[in-house]
């Protein structure tokens, strides 16, 4: 269960450092998702809803996720800072999971039907930080294939 820690000046990663590995990964995906959705200047309700639909949670955890999204919106660090933190946490031998994160970011960016050049460039930047080379055609990752590889049934291809 992700806990919400109050306070405005503390780094998001520091706030949640005591969480389980699974929670840290979810927190990282949410933070990257919010940062990506903000780069075109408009974090839409479609994008917020897509984050909530994508992250597995029980109904009683929805408010916690919304608070985490709000924290990420207030955070002043750029997306590459957060991508670097995730890369340090997830070992390179888990490249499939890093590719999965990139695929989820693409899903978030396309959820408002406005997949902009700045979103695409930001996703490329995150992929490069993760060590995913541009010639690996990560932007054409089929979310369904990644989902099957990782056996995640709760993510919809859309």
C-alpha positions, 0 to 999 in steps of 0.5 A: 500500500502506498502511503502519502506523506505530507510536506511540500519541500521534501523530494518525492523519492525521499518521501517514499523511500521506505515503501516496498519495491513494488510501490516504488515502481508504481510511484515512479511510473505515476511521477513519470506519467504526470511529468510527461503529460505536463510537457505539452502545457496541458495535463488533461482529465483524459490523461489523469484518468488514463493514469488511474485506469492503468495503475492497478489499485483497489477503489479504497486506494484511489484517493492515495493515487490522486494525492500522489498525482497531485504531489507529482504535479507540484514537484519542480524536478524535470522528468529526466531527474525522475527517469534517472532515479528509476534507472538507479532503482531498476537494474539494467537486467530488467530492461523489459520493465524499463521498456514497459514503462516507456510503452506506458508513457506512450499510452499516457501521451496518446490518451488525450488524442494529442500526441505532440512532438514535445511528448514524443521527444520527452519519451525519447529522452526517458528511453535514452536515460533507460539505455533503450537505444533509438534504433530499437524502435521503442516508440513502436513498442506494441503495448500488448506484446510487452503486457504479455511478456510481463504477464500484466493483464490489467493494462489495456492497449489503446 
